[in-house]
Amino acid sequence: QVQLVESGGGTVRPGGSLRLTCVGSGLSLKTYAVAWFRQAPGKEREAVVGMGPRTGSRFSLDSVRGRFTISGYSAKDTAYLQMDNLKPEDSGVYYCAAVYDPWQSVMANDLRDPALYEAWGQGTQVTVSS
């Protein structure tokens, strides 16, 4: 079973950048869809960005489009979330999630559904504050 570990969270000022890393034991970006979710206090977990195997299908939340980028490095089975021009409303715990999809059947809109995913990381805190 895939196990995911996130890192790279921290505290930054508005306008700053962070890069989150998700390392998966047993994770292959060629056969897994990967997404980043976040959860702020008192709010539901929401999908931020996602990508299908071989960076096929892609999804991004409207409020982060143009600021957040998901990418992967298949040689290390690692996914990244580059976050630029961060805003206070981006604060929360960020989670990496993955689902096995060797047939590349997961569509872009499916990537936002947390029930789709079979593996989750423990989360990393991101705080954007002046």
C-alpha positions in Angstrom: 0.0 0.0 0.0 1.2 3.5 -0.8 2.3 5.6 2.1 2.6 9.3 1.6 4.6 11.9 3.5 4.4 15.6 3.0 6.9 18.3 3.9 7.7 21.9 3.2 5.0 23.7 5.1 5.7 26.8 7.2 4.8 30.4 7.8 5.2 33.0 5.1 4.1 36.5 4.6 1.4 37.4 2.0 2.9 37.3 -1.5 5.5 34.7 -0.5 6.1 31.3 -1.9 6.3 27.7 -0.6 7.0 24.4 -2.2 5.4 21.3 -0.7 6.8 17.9 -1.3 4.9 14.6 -1.3 7.1 11.4 -1.2 5.3 8.1 -1.7 6.7 4.7 -0.9 5.2 2.5 -3.6 3.9 5.5 -5.5 4.4 5.7 -9.2 3.4 8.8 -11.0 3.0 6.7 -14.1 0.1 4.8 -12.6 -1.3 7.0 -9.8 -3.4 10.1 -9.8 -2.2 12.6 -7.2 -3.8 15.6 -5.7 -3.3 18.2 -3.0 -6.1 19.1 -0.6 -6.3 21.6 2.2 -8.3 22.1 5.3 -8.7 25.3 7.3 -10.0 25.3 10.8 -13.8 25.0 10.8 -14.0 24.3 7.1 -14.3 21.1 5.0 -11.3 19.6 3.2 -11.1 20.9 -0.3 -9.2 19.9 -3.4 -6.7 22.4 -4.5 -4.9 20.9 -7.5 -4.7 17.4 -9.0 -3.2 15.5 -11.9 -3.7 12.1 -13.5 -1.0 9.5 -14.2 1.7 10.8 -16.6 0.3 14.3 -15.8 -2.8 13.6 -17.9 -6.0 15.0 -16.5 -5.6 18.1 -14.4 -7.7 20.1 -12.0 -7.1 23.3 -10.1 -9.3 25.3 -7.8 -10.3 28.7 -9.3 -8.9 30.7 -6.4 -5.4 29.2 -6.9 -5.2 29.0 -10.7 -2.1 30.9 -11.9 -0.6 30.8 -8.4 -0.3 27.1 -7.6 1.3 24.4 -9.7 1.3 20.6 -9.2 4.1 18.7 -10.7 5.9 15.3 -10.3 9.3 13.8 -10.6 8.6 10.2 -11.6 12.2 9.1 -11.1 11.8 9.7 -7.4 8.0 9.1 -7.1 7.6 12.5 -5.7 4.9 15.1 -6.3 5.3 18.8 -5.6 3.0 21.8 -5.0 4.6 25.1 -5.9 2.6 27.9 -4.2 3.3 31.5 -5.3 1.8 34.8 -4.3 0.3 33.2 -1.2 -2.7 34.8 0.5 -3.9 34.5 4.1 -6.9 32.5 2.8 -4.5 29.9 1.6 -3.7 29.0 5.2 -4.5 25.5 6.4 -3.3 21.9 6.6 -2.3 20.6 3.2 -2.6 17.0 2.4 -1.2 14.9 -0.4 -3.5 12.1 -1.7 -3.1 9.4 -4.3 -5.2 6.8 -6.1 -4.1 3.9 -8.4 -5.2 4.6 -12.0 -3.1 2.7 -14.5 -5.9 3.0 -17.1 -5.9 6.8 -16.8 -9.6 6.7 -16.3 -9.8 9.4 -13.7 -11.2 12.6 -15.3 -10.2 16.1 -14.3 -13.4 16.7 -12.4 -13.0 13.4 -10.5 -9.8 14.7 -9.0 -11.5 17.0 -6.7 -13.5 14.2 -4.9 -11.7 13.2 -1.6 -13.6 9.9 -1.6 -11.7 8.9 -4.8 -8.4 8.6 -3.0 -7.0 5.5 -1.3 -3.9 7.0 0.3 -3.3 10.2 2.3 -0.4 11.8 3.9 -0.4 13.2 7.5 -0.6 16.8 6.4 1.7 19.8 6.6 0.7 23.2 8.0 0.8 26.3 5.8 0.3 29.7 7.5 0.2 32.9 5.5 0.2 35.9 7.8 1.8 39.3 8.0 
